[in-house]
Amino acid sequence: SDATKNDLSSYLKAYYDVNNKFTVFGDLQSRFISYELQGTDNDLRAIESDKTWAFFNPKVGASYVQGKNRFYGSYSIANREPTRGDIIDAAPGFTPKHESMRDLEIGYYYMANKFAFNANFYNMQYDNQLVLTGEVNDVGDAVRSNVKESYRRGIELIAGYDFTKRINWQMNMTLSQNKIASFTEAVSDILFNEFSDTDISYSPNLIAGSDLGFKLYKKGKATLNLNLLTKYVSEQYLNN
């Protein structure tokens, strides 16, 4: 098969310092995509697609700084087109739609001489999110499908502390909920299962990591770095 994709994008960014503590910003992006595909897939199935998308992705936000503390927030809208695999592997008669997302984020950041901390809350509301269904195509690649309403929301935590010049520790953690409002699972051509408020596949509710570091100095220069890295990922599901 033969495919041609053209992607034209432009953006405008603006920042304004209201005073020495308060800043507002805006980000406007536009994208135009055309995608033409025709030929034969590896399973000898004829494939053809001629799609165009026009997206407008705005973002606005503000930040406030007070001493070692920084508060910030933003609201954005983003759109993304289906991939080549989404189009080729779509069920007969089904045309994948583009994803749309509305994202609200609010955060706090603190930095001292030896300690830094960042907490960020996010709420992503999706229309037609493309999610992995647990199905695979004829060569074993995972297949995605649109779900009408879904969300990903949670809080991200990052912290770091320098115990001494030689020993430091950094950690990160994400606690989240990743849900589909309603989902129809096709067990076969005639058997279907209906789910509501179900977990999105491959989306763990907890991810945590730690980095404990040690530096060896010689004549004022670090000559050896040793790091103990640990990571935890909670259970996740192979389907929705």
Secondary structure, 3 states (H helix, E strand, C coil): CEEEEEEEEEEEEEEEECCCCEEEEEEEEEEEEEEEEEEECCCCCEEEEEEEEEEEEEEEEEEEEECCEEEEEEEEEEEECCCHHHHHCCCCCCCCCCEEEEEEEEEEEEECCCEEEEEEEEEEEEEEEEEEEEEECCCCCEEEEEEEEEEEEEEEEEEEEECCCCEEEEEEEEEEEEEEEEEEEECCCCCEEEEEEEECCCCCCEEEEEEEEEEEEECCEEEEEEEEEEEEECCCCCCC
